């Protein structure tokens, strides 16, 4: 018995397609996940097993192999829990195989509740590019993923809700992208600054020409205060810029249901003791650094100068 379910992963700050293949055969009971999975992906075996049993289905007592293709690309995170569960149920004959243009993403709890994952928007944009028409993912990520065009995003709360939808018993309503104007809190304004006309002029020139600016002065002179107000005099973000910035913040886990998209230019002010990886990004599982998080916005870097005796 074989089934194949479409899913997606994140590489850097972009999404890519992953095919979750499930094969159930005779033999001693086992549950193997192949395709360069990391520890979090391998642990999906226990989450999926518990979720299947706790939702009234019979877990196959057979030799079971799950392949995450392309098998030469490392898979990381917990987002493959849901497609693995759907693939097992389809291979076991408990549900009909999902449509070829449907994709599944999501982390499972032991009771079958879906939890949010990182990188929902990059994966939704990749799904739209690959012709996917239906994307099922945790409800907390639905507002963010709904900004992808030409794709229906279905917010899923738990396994039972998804199964009823796939069986046509109780359809899930597709999510709509939130109104961008409702996600724009007020920003610090240069009108709050009294005096400092020369500094204001320098900031205006830097903003108009996209230049770097060096501010030198004693503590309390107003350097940080002025820098925080620089995004307020930059042009409004275009939709493409919002999506670019949101992709980066989504991979870093800095988006949420209440603020699904970056609609104002970012302002990042890391401490002067920030590490090289924290500033430029990287790590065992590459993550964006402060430079990337400030994309389309402002990066304010403090430097401590010590006088030599």
Backbone torsions as a table, in degrees:
resi	resn	phi	psi	omega
1	UNK	NA	129.9	-173.0
2	UNK	-135.7	145.6	172.2
3	UNK	-148.3	155.1	178.6
4	UNK	-133.3	129.0	-178.3
5	UNK	-124.2	136.1	-178.8
6	UNK	-85.4	138.8	175.8
7	UNK	-145.4	-172.2	-178.5
8	UNK	-144.5	159.0	176.5
9	UNK	-134.0	179.0	-179.2
10	UNK	-120.9	129.7	174.1
11	UNK	-125.8	112.8	-173.3
12	UNK	69.8	-117.0	176.3
13	UNK	-118.7	17.4	179.6
14	UNK	-120.9	157.5	179.0
15	UNK	-98.0	157.9	176.7
16	UNK	-147.8	154.2	-176.3
17	UNK	-76.7	141.7	176.8
18	UNK	-131.2	131.4	176.3
19	UNK	-101.3	120.2	179.5
20	UNK	-96.9	105.9	-177.2
21	UNK	-102.2	131.0	-178.7
22	UNK	-121.7	127.5	178.8
23	UNK	-126.9	122.8	179.0
24	UNK	-111.9	124.4	-177.2
25	UNK	-136.4	171.8	176.5
26	UNK	-71.9	153.8	178.8
27	UNK	140.0	-178.8	178.3
28	UNK	-63.1	139.1	-178.2
29	UNK	-58.1	128.0	177.0
30	UNK	-157.6	162.1	-178.2
31	UNK	-143.3	99.4	-176.4
32	UNK	-112.0	137.3	175.1
33	UNK	-114.9	121.0	-179.7
34	UNK	-121.6	169.2	-177.6
35	UNK	109.0	35.6	-179.5
36	UNK	57.7	53.3	176.9
37	UNK	-80.7	147.1	172.9
38	UNK	-87.6	-175.0	-175.6
39	UNK	-61.6	-39.5	-179.3
40	UNK	-64.2	-37.3	178.7
41	UNK	-70.1	-41.1	179.1
42	UNK	-63.9	-34.5	179.0
43	UNK	-69.8	-11.2	176.4
44	UNK	-58.7	-25.8	-179.8
45	UNK	-56.1	-43.9	-177.7
46	UNK	-74.7	-38.3	178.6
47	UNK	-65.4	-43.8	-178.5
48	UNK	-67.0	-42.8	179.4
49	UNK	-58.0	-47.7	-179.3
50	UNK	-66.4	-40.3	-178.5
51	UNK	-65.2	-39.5	179.1
52	UNK	-64.3	-47.1	-178.7
53	UNK	-67.5	-39.8	-177.1
54	UNK	-74.7	-6.5	177.0
55	UNK	-111.6	20.2	170.4
56	UNK	85.0	11.8	178.3
57	UNK	-103.1	159.2	179.1
58	UNK	-93.7	124.4	177.6
59	UNK	-78.3	127.8	-175.8
60	UNK	-59.9	126.9	176.1
61	UNK	-94.9	75.8	-175.6
62	UNK	-150.4	-179.9	173.7
63	UNK	-82.4	121.1	-173.5
64	UNK	-126.6	129.9	178.9
65	UNK	-123.5	129.2	176.6
66	UNK	-114.6	123.0	179.7
67	UNK	-113.4	129.7	177.9
68	UNK	-103.8	103.3	-177.4
69	UNK	-100.5	142.4	7.0
70	UNK	-72.1	133.0	-171.5
71	UNK	-75.1	-10.1	-178.8
72	UNK	-96.4	7.9	-179.9
73	UNK	-115.0	128.4	-175.3
74	UNK	-66.0	133.8	178.8
75	UNK	-106.4	132.8	-177.1
76	UNK	-134.7	153.5	174.7
77	UNK	98.4	-177.4	-175.4
78	UNK	-108.8	10.0	-172.6
79	UNK	-75.9	-6.7	-179.1
80	UNK	-92.7	1.6	179.8
81	UNK	-57.4	-50.3	-175.1
82	UNK	-65.5	-48.8	178.6
83	UNK	-62.8	-32.3	177.0
84	UNK	-65.0	-43.8	178.9
85	UNK	-61.8	-45.9	-180.0
86	UNK	-63.1	-40.3	179.2
87	UNK	-63.8	-39.8	179.1
88	UNK	-65.9	-45.6	179.9
89	UNK	-64.0	-35.9	178.7
90	UNK	-70.6	-42.2	179.7
91	UNK	-66.2	-32.3	179.9
92	UNK	-81.6	-7.0	178.6
93	UNK	84.7	9.9	179.9
94	UNK	-77.1	-26.4	175.6
95	UNK	-137.4	162.4	175.5
96	UNK	-72.2	145.0	177.0
97	UNK	-56.8	137.0	-179.2
98	UNK	-67.1	160.8	179.1
99	UNK	-60.1	152.7	179.9
100	UNK	-68.5	-21.6	179.9
101	UNK	-101.6	23.1	176.7
102	UNK	-112.7	142.9	-179.9
103	UNK	-131.3	153.8	-175.1
104	UNK	-131.8	137.2	179.1
105	UNK	-143.2	138.9	173.4
106	UNK	157.6	149.3	173.9
107	UNK	-94.2	142.4	-178.5
108	UNK	-108.4	144.7	166.1
109	UNK	-88.4	173.1	-179.2
110	UNK	-67.0	-21.8	178.5
111	UNK	-93.5	-1.5	178.6
112	UNK	94.5	9.7	174.0
113	UNK	-77.6	145.3	179.2
114	UNK	-93.8	134.6	179.7
115	UNK	-113.1	153.4	-175.9
116	UNK	-63.9	151.7	176.5
117	UNK	-124.3	163.7	177.7
118	UNK	-91.2	148.3	176.7
119	UNK	82.3	27.8	-177.4
120	UNK	-63.4	-43.5	-177.9
121	UNK	-66.8	-47.5	176.8
122	UNK	-56.5	-38.6	179.6
123	UNK	-71.0	-36.6	177.9
124	UNK	-66.4	-39.8	177.5
125	UNK	-65.6	-39.8	177.0
126	UNK	-65.1	-38.3	178.4
127	UNK	-62.9	-42.0	178.8
128	UNK	-63.6	-39.8	179.3
129	UNK	-65.2	-31.8	-177.5
130	UNK	-89.9	7.3	175.0
131	UNK	84.5	13.3	176.2
132	UNK	-69.8	136.0	-177.9
133	UNK	-105.1	-23.7	-179.4
134	UNK	-130.5	126.1	179.1
135	UNK	-123.7	120.6	179.4
136	UNK	-106.1	125.3	-177.3
137	UNK	-154.7	169.7	-177.6
138	UNK	-56.6	144.6	-177.3
139	UNK	-58.7	-31.7	-178.7
140	UNK	-67.2	-23.3	179.6
141	UNK	-96.5	-4.5	-170.5
142	UNK	-65.8	-41.7	-178.1
143	UNK	-61.8	-39.6	178.9
144	UNK	-67.4	-47.6	-177.4
145	UNK	-68.3	-23.2	-177.5
146	UNK	-67.0	-12.8	177.3
147	UNK	-73.7	-12.7	173.0
148	UNK	-72.1	138.2	-176.0
149	UNK	-92.8	157.3	175.4
150	UNK	62.3	33.9	177.6
151	UNK	-150.7	139.0	176.9
152	UNK	-91.7	122.3	-178.4
153	UNK	-103.6	122.0	-177.5
154	UNK	-108.1	116.6	178.2
155	UNK	-78.0	123.6	-176.2
156	UNK	-114.0	127.3	178.8
157	UNK	-88.8	-38.3	-177.1
158	UNK	-157.1	173.3	-175.8
159	UNK	-65.0	-42.1	-178.9
160	UNK	-59.0	-41.7	179.2
161	UNK	-62.4	-41.7	179.7
162	UNK	-65.7	-44.1	-178.2
163	UNK	-63.1	-41.7	178.7
164	UNK	-63.6	-35.4	177.5
165	UNK	-68.5	-45.9	-178.6
166	UNK	-64.7	-30.1	178.2
167	UNK	-84.8	-4.2	179.7
168	UNK	79.1	12.0	-178.0
169	UNK	-79.6	-40.8	-178.7
170	UNK	-147.8	89.9	-175.9
171	UNK	-62.0	145.4	175.0
172	UNK	-90.8	137.3	178.6
173	UNK	-80.7	132.4	-179.9
174	UNK	-64.8	145.0	-179.5
175	UNK	-79.5	149.0	176.6
176	UNK	-111.2	147.3	179.2
177	UNK	-67.1	133.6	-179.8
178	UNK	-64.9	161.5	175.7
179	UNK	-71.2	124.2	-176.6
180	UNK	-65.3	-33.4	-177.1
181	UNK	-66.3	-22.0	-179.0
182	UNK	-82.0	-5.6	-175.5
183	UNK	-112.4	30.0	-176.2
184	UNK	-121.4	86.4	176.7
185	UNK	-68.2	157.2	179.5
186	UNK	-62.2	146.6	-179.1
187	UNK	-109.7	156.9	173.4
188	UNK	-57.1	139.9	-172.2
189	UNK	-119.9	144.0	177.4
190	UNK	-65.2	-17.9	177.8
191	UNK	-64.6	-19.4	178.8
192	UNK	-76.9	-15.0	-174.7
193	UNK	-90.3	123.0	178.0
194	UNK	-95.7	128.6	-178.5
195	UNK	76.2	-147.2	179.2
196	UNK	53.9	40.7	-174.7
197	UNK	-64.4	-39.0	179.8
198	UNK	-64.8	-39.9	179.3
199	UNK	-67.8	-41.6	177.7
200	UNK	-58.6	-42.7	-179.6
201	UNK	-62.2	-41.7	178.7
202	UNK	-62.6	-41.6	178.5
203	UNK	-66.0	-38.3	178.9
204	UNK	-63.0	-41.3	178.6
205	UNK	-65.6	-42.9	178.6
206	UNK	-62.2	-40.7	-179.6
207	UNK	-68.5	-40.5	-177.2
208	UNK	-68.4	-37.7	-176.5
209	UNK	-100.1	-3.3	-178.0
210	UNK	68.8	37.2	-176.8
211	UNK	-94.2	160.0	167.7
212	UNK	-78.0	159.2	179.2
213	UNK	-142.4	136.6	179.2
214	UNK	-108.5	125.2	-179.6
215	UNK	-113.9	125.4	-179.9
216	UNK	-124.1	132.0	178.9
217	UNK	176.6	164.9	-179.7
218	UNK	-71.3	161.8	176.1
219	UNK	-55.7	137.5	179.0
220	UNK	87.5	2.4	-179.4
221	UNK	-75.9	-17.7	178.6
222	UNK	109.2	16.7	-177.8
223	UNK	-63.3	-52.5	-178.8
224	UNK	-65.4	-39.5	-180.0
225	UNK	-59.8	-43.2	-179.6
226	UNK	-69.0	-41.3	-177.9
227	UNK	-63.5	-38.0	179.9
228	UNK	-64.0	-22.1	-178.7
229	UNK	-92.6	-5.0	-179.4
230	UNK	-62.9	-43.0	179.2
231	UNK	-58.1	-26.7	-178.1
232	UNK	-67.9	-20.8	178.8
233	UNK	-105.5	5.8	173.4
234	UNK	-82.0	157.0	179.0
235	UNK	-60.4	152.5	175.3
236	UNK	-59.5	147.4	-179.7
237	UNK	-72.8	139.2	172.7
238	UNK	-78.7	169.5	-179.7
239	UNK	-63.6	-40.0	178.6
240	UNK	-62.7	-40.3	178.4
241	UNK	-66.0	-38.7	177.2
242	UNK	-60.5	-43.6	-179.4
243	UNK	-66.6	-40.4	178.7
244	UNK	-60.4	-49.0	-178.5
245	UNK	-66.5	-38.6	-179.1
246	UNK	-66.9	-37.5	176.3
247	UNK	-56.3	-45.1	-178.2
248	UNK	-66.5	-46.1	-179.1
249	UNK	-68.1	-32.1	179.3
250	UNK	-66.2	-43.7	178.6
251	UNK	-63.3	-33.3	179.0
252	UNK	-80.9	-3.1	179.2
253	UNK	76.1	29.0	-175.2
254	UNK	-106.9	12.5	174.4
255	UNK	-108.3	162.0	-179.7
256	UNK	-151.2	176.7	-178.1
257	UNK	-63.1	-37.1	-177.8
258	UNK	-73.0	-33.0	180.0
259	UNK	-129.6	77.2	-172.6
260	UNK	-76.5	-16.2	-176.4
261	UNK	-138.4	148.5	177.3
262	UNK	-85.5	102.7	-175.2
263	UNK	-102.3	-8.5	176.3
264	UNK	-123.7	151.6	-175.3
265	UNK	-61.3	129.6	-176.8
266	UNK	-66.6	149.3	171.1
267	UNK	-127.2	117.0	-178.9
268	UNK	-117.8	128.6	-179.6
269	UNK	-131.9	75.5	-179.3
270	UNK	-66.6	152.9	177.4
271	UNK	-64.8	152.5	-176.4
272	UNK	-67.8	-10.8	177.3
273	UNK	-93.7	10.3	-178.2
274	UNK	-58.5	142.1	-179.3
275	UNK	-77.1	168.4	178.8
276	UNK	-63.2	-40.3	178.7
277	UNK	-67.9	-39.9	178.5
278	UNK	-63.1	-31.8	-178.8
279	UNK	-83.2	-46.1	-174.3
280	UNK	-97.9	-15.6	-177.5
281	UNK	94.8	174.9	179.3
282	UNK	124.5	-149.6	-176.9
283	UNK	105.5	177.0	179.2
284	UNK	-59.2	-48.3	168.8
285	UNK	-104.7	105.4	-171.6
286	UNK	-53.7	130.9	178.0
287	UNK	-130.6	150.4	179.9
288	UNK	-63.4	143.3	174.7
289	UNK	-97.7	-173.3	-176.9
290	UNK	-62.1	-34.7	179.2
291	UNK	-62.4	-45.1	179.6
292	UNK	-67.6	-40.0	-178.8
293	UNK	-65.5	-23.4	178.6
294	UNK	-87.9	4.8	-179.1
295	UNK	-54.9	133.4	-176.8
296	UNK	69.9	9.2	-179.7
297	UNK	-135.7	-137.9	-173.6
298	UNK	-127.6	131.9	172.5
299	UNK	-111.3	116.5	-179.4
300	UNK	-107.3	111.2	-176.1
301	UNK	-109.0	121.2	176.9
302	UNK	-88.0	145.5	176.1
303	UNK	-132.5	130.3	179.0
304	UNK	-93.3	123.6	-179.7
305	UNK	-106.0	131.4	179.7
306	UNK	-114.0	128.2	179.2
307	UNK	-76.6	134.7	179.4
308	UNK	-86.7	134.1	179.5
309	UNK	-86.4	NA	NA
